[in-house]
């Protein structure tokens, strides 16, 4: 269940290792949404790992929940076995963070996924059949 009683319209994914999104896009999208996107701890951890060369970026990312810029949703509780199976069946196309975002997309069916990893999320389907709407550069 959503921790704040609001159904988010946006779900935050992390950056793909091979992509370098336009810096303006990554800075401006969170400000332009009009609401805080939902994400989970796994996605935040992956983003910190991918941003490890920029301590300032990691610091900003870690500060966002306390500033109300992102809502952190629990995903692994009650879904760990389902995520484990999905990752095993779809590796290396889907990793744990990708499937956690997919779980959020199923929980909030009207939400769009914010991502730079378009390649994977164009393949993923929520509830097996429904394409996931994406917000990307």
N, C-alpha and C positions, 0 to 999 in steps of 0.2 A: 504494500500500500504506500502511496505517496506520503512522504514525511510532512508536507505542509498543507495537505488537503487541496492542492491545486493540480490540475492536469496540464503538464507543460506542453507547449507547442514545439519545442526544440530540444533535441538530445545531442549533447556534445560527445563527439568521438575524438580520437587523437590524430596526430599527424603521421602520415606514412613516412617511413625512414627514407625512401627514395625521392620524395617530393619536397619541394621547397615552396610553400604557398607564398603568394605576394604578402609582404609584411603589412601593408595597409589593410588587406583583407582580414588577416588574423587579428589585427588590432581593432578594426572598426566593426566587424560583425557582432561581437558580444555587446557593443554599445548600441547597435542599431536594432537589436531584437525587441526591445521593449519589455522583456522579461528575462529572468535568469533561466538558462537552459539546465536540464537535468543531466547528470552523468553519474559515474560510480567510482569507487576507489580504485578498481583495476585499471580503468581508463586513465585516471589521474596519475597512477603509478607509471603506466606506460609512457604517458606524455612527459613526465619528469625524466624518465630514462632517455627518451629521445631528445630532450632539451638539455641534457647533462653538460653540454659545452657552454651553456649560458646560465650561470648561477642566478642572474637577475630574472631571467624568464621563469626558472623553476620557482623562485621566491614569489613572483607575481601569481603564478598558477596556484601555489599552495595557499596564498592569501585570499583567493576568490571566494571560497565558501563563507568565510568570516565577513566578507564585504557584501554578501548577498548577490554576487555576480554569477554564482552557479549553485545549483541544488544537488547535493550528493545523495543518491538513492542507493539503498542496499540491493544487491543483485544476487550474490552468491548464496545468501541464506535461503535455503529451500530449493535452489536451482543448480547447485554445484554438480550433481550427477547429470542433469540434462546438459549443462555446459560442457562437462567432460566428454560426454558422448558426441556432442556436436563438433567439438574441436577434433576429436579422434577421427570422426568420419570426414572431416573437411580440411585437415591439415595438409599442406601449409597455407592453403587459401584463406582459412579463417583461424585466427588465434583467439585466445581467451578474451582479450579486450573487445575484439569484433563481436564475439558472441554475446558478451555482456551488453553491448549496445543493441544487438538484435533483441535481447530479452527486454530491454527498456522500450524498444520500438513496439514490441507486442503488448507491453503493459500500457503504453500510451499510444493507441493506434492513430491518433490524429497528428502526432508529432512528426516533425521533419528531423532528419539526422544531419548535423553539421559536421562535415568531414572534408579532408583533403584526399582521403583514400577512396576515391570514387570507384576504382576498379573492383574492389571487393564488395562494396555495398550495392553496386548495380546487379551483382549476381545474387546476393542474399534476398530472401523473401521472408516477410513476417507471416506467421501462421501458415507457412509452407507455400502460399500462392500469391500473396499480396506484395507488389513492389514497394520498396521503402522510399518515400520522398526524400530527396537530398537537397541540402543547401551547401554549395561548394564553389570554389573559385573558378 
